Amino acid sequence: MKFGILGIDHVVLRVKDEAAALAFYCGVLGCEEERRVDELGLIQLRAGSSLIDLVPVSGELGRRGGPPPGAGGHNMDHVCLRIESWDEAALLAHLRANGIEPGEVGRRYGAEGQGPSIYIADPDGNTVELKGPPDGRD
């Protein structure tokens, strides 16, 4: 059976501080809470056409993954979120206004080709790449 990958469906992040994670992903990045399954300890956030699942380490699902994320190791390298539109100065100002020190803006290759991106960290130290449109598109 042959199949093609259309894009990222969801990413699951184990988090230590649910409130801080929600403030970051919803308040700073603009995701919206779509679904919550309290008995499992699962919060699903809409991120464009994808979902970011937050799993507090204190909940049923979170405890299954072992120790919480931290300096000793991460549960993943990074997640890349394709954002629209790309206004570098406004984006950097927004991140800094929310207490987030962004990495260096660079041109990197992604699913749609080469374009601008920046790396930041969420409250649990997970790396998030914010990716703009490919070169030649606004």
N, C-alpha and C positions, 0 to 999 in steps of 0.2 A: 504494500500500500504506500503510495506516494502522497505527500501532503506538503503544503507551504505554510510558513509562519507569517501571520498577518501583522503581528506586533505584540507588545507586552500586554498580557491580559491582567495579571496582578503580581504584586510583590508582597511578600509577608515579612514584616519587621517585628521582632520581639523587642518590647520597650519596657524600661524600668519605671518611667513616670508617665502615666496615661495623659494627665492634664498637660504636661509640657509637650508631649508628642502631638496632641490635638491642637495646642496653641501654635506649634510650628507648622504642621502640615495644613491646617485649616486657616489659622490667622495670618501666617506669613506667606505661605505658598498658594492659598486660595482653594484648597480642596474642600469638598463638602461631604459631611457625614451622610452615607447612603443607607447603611444597615448596621444594626448592633445585635449581637447574640450574647447576651449577658451570661447565660449559663455555661457557655464555652470560654468566655473571655475573648471576644472577637469584635473589633470595630472596623467596618469597611468604609473607606473614603473614596469618593469619586475623584479621579485625576484625569480629566479629559475622557478618552475612551477606555482608560484602564482603571484598575482599583489598586489602592494601597491598603493592605490589611494590617492593622495594628493589633498585636497580641501581647497584652501586658504579661510580664513574666510571673505575676502573682496569680493569674487565672489558670483554668484547667489546661488549655492548649499551651500556654506559656511555660508551665512547669514541665511539660514533656520535653522541652528543648534543652534542659540542663541549666547551667549557671547563666545569669543575665549577661547581655553584651557589656563590654567594658574594655579597659586597657589591655587585658590579657588576650583578647581575641574578639573578632566580630563574626556575625552570622553570615556576612556577605561582603564583597568588596565595595560595590556601590550600585545604586540604581540611577538610571538616567531618565530624566523627565524632559520631554520635548515641549518647549514653551513657545508661545506666540503672544505678542510680538516681541522683538528684541530691541530694547532701548537700553544700551549698556549703562549709561550714566544713571538713568532712572532706576534700573535694576540694582546697581551697586548702592545707591542711596537708600532704596527700600530695605535691602538686606541689613545695611549698617544701622538704619533707624530701628531695626528690630533686634539689635544686639548680635548680629551674625557677621563675623569677619570673613568675607569671601576670599577665595584663592585667586590666583591670577587668571584673567580672561585669556583664553587661547583659542586657536582654531584646531578643532579636532574632528575626526571622522566618526560618523554615527550612521544610523539606519537610513537616513536620507542623503548622506554624503557629508562632505567637509563643511564645517560652519562654526560659528562662535559657541563657546561653552565656558562654564565656570563651575568649580567645585566648592561645595559648602558642607557643613556637618549639621546633622540634626541633634536634638538634645541628648541622644544616647550615643553619639559619636559615629553613627552611620554616615557614610559619605553619599551625598546626593549631587549628581551632576545636572545642572540646568542647561539645556541645549537649545540654541536658537535655530532659525531656519538655515537650510544649506546655502552656501555662497550663491549669489545671483538671485535669491528670493528675499523679499522683505517680510 
